Amino acid sequence: MNNTIEETKEYIGMWVTKDGHIRHELLPDNRYDEARGSRESAYQGSYWVSGDHIDYKDDTGFTADGDFKDGILYHGGMVFYKEN
């Protein structure tokens, strides 16, 4: 049986859309920092991972969620790839 991403902690790090426009960094302290184009730290907030699911709450109170599947993060209609 495969471990969930919650167990492996492989979610920590930089996640990037294919075109590189959105850069979403999941920090080890359960905070995230998202850049949009040339706008650094466009969104910041907290996140929680449970199994292969992630919930977000940005610092303005907006909430969102996503799922990790086969090393890809699906979040808000976008697809993110882990940057090595």
C-alpha positions as CSV (number, residue, x, y, z in Angstrom):
1,M,0.0,0.0,0.0
2,N,1.3,3.4,-0.9
3,N,1.8,6.1,1.7
4,T,-0.3,9.3,1.5
5,I,1.5,12.5,0.8
6,E,0.6,13.5,4.3
7,E,2.8,10.7,5.5
8,T,5.7,11.2,3.1
9,K,5.6,15.1,3.5
10,E,6.5,15.3,-0.2
11,Y,4.0,18.2,-0.5
12,I,6.6,20.5,1.0
13,G,8.3,22.7,-1.6
14,M,7.6,24.7,-4.7
15,W,4.6,23.8,-7.0
16,V,4.4,25.5,-10.4
17,T,1.9,25.6,-13.2
18,K,3.1,24.3,-16.5
19,D,3.5,27.8,-17.9
20,G,5.3,29.0,-14.7
21,H,2.8,31.8,-14.2
22,I,1.8,30.6,-10.7
23,R,4.4,29.5,-8.2
24,H,2.9,28.0,-5.0
25,E,5.3,27.3,-2.2
26,L,4.2,25.0,0.6
27,L,6.4,25.7,3.6
28,P,7.2,23.1,6.3
29,D,5.4,25.3,9.0
30,N,2.0,24.8,7.2
31,R,2.1,28.3,5.6
32,Y,2.1,28.9,1.9
33,D,3.3,31.8,-0.3
34,E,2.0,32.1,-3.9
35,A,3.4,34.3,-6.6
36,R,1.4,35.2,-9.7
37,G,3.6,36.3,-12.7
38,S,5.9,39.0,-11.5
39,R,3.8,39.6,-8.4
40,E,5.7,37.9,-5.5
41,S,3.7,36.9,-2.4
42,A,0.4,37.6,-4.1
43,Y,-1.4,35.3,-1.7
44,Q,-0.3,33.9,1.6
45,G,-2.0,31.8,4.2
46,S,-2.1,28.5,6.0
47,Y,-2.7,25.0,4.8
48,W,-3.6,21.5,6.2
49,V,-2.9,18.2,4.5
50,S,-5.0,15.1,5.3
51,G,-4.2,12.0,3.4
52,D,-3.8,13.2,-0.2
53,H,-6.1,16.3,0.3
54,I,-5.1,19.9,1.1
55,D,-7.2,22.7,2.5
56,Y,-6.1,26.3,2.3
57,K,-7.1,29.4,4.2
58,D,-5.5,32.6,3.0
59,D,-4.8,35.5,5.3
60,T,-7.9,37.4,4.0
61,G,-10.1,34.4,5.0
62,F,-10.6,32.9,1.6
63,T,-10.7,29.1,1.6
64,A,-9.9,26.6,-1.1
65,D,-8.8,23.0,-1.4
66,G,-7.0,20.6,-3.7
67,D,-5.9,17.0,-4.1
68,F,-2.5,15.4,-4.8
69,K,-2.6,12.5,-7.3
70,D,0.4,10.8,-8.9
71,G,2.8,13.6,-7.9
72,I,0.6,16.4,-9.3
73,L,-1.4,18.9,-7.3
74,Y,-4.9,19.7,-8.6
75,H,-6.1,23.0,-7.0
76,G,-8.8,25.4,-8.0
77,G,-9.0,24.2,-11.6
78,M,-5.3,24.5,-12.0
79,V,-2.6,21.8,-12.3
80,F,0.7,22.2,-10.4
81,Y,3.9,20.2,-10.8
82,K,6.5,19.9,-8.1
83,E,9.7,21.8,-8.9
84,N,12.9,19.9,-8.2
